[in-house]
Amino acid sequence: MVKTVEELARLVVKAAEDKKAENLKVLDISKLSVIADYFMICHGNNERQVQAIVREIRDQAHKNGFDVRGIEGADEGRWVLVDLGDIVIHVFHREDREFYNLERLWKDAEEVSFAAQG
């Protein structure tokens, strides 16, 4: 069972990596916003891959006893937002990620590493 936000972050990172998410970044936004503690941003190369990444994140969260608060944009597979409360995940199609460039908008956030363990 997931007990801390850091354990949840590791779980989410592993789930995304298992579906070959690219350029995965975790930003600590806790000092910049009350929205969440972390933003995770990654992308897939097509709509099907984006949807697979989102499904794996959702399935692993449920399997580990964590409720997904909401998922927006999954049907289109271009920019999907997954709300896990303390962690908000943005899974983009490559083209949309380049266009919206969230990393630039959150440039004051510290990038942190939650490398998958095991």
ABEGO torsion letter per residue (X at the ends): XBABAAAAAAAAAAAAAAAGBBGBBBBBAAAABAABABBBBBBBABAAAAAAAAAAAAAAAAAAGBBBABBBGAAAGABBBBBAGABBBBBBBAAAAAAAGAAAAAAABBBBBBBBBX
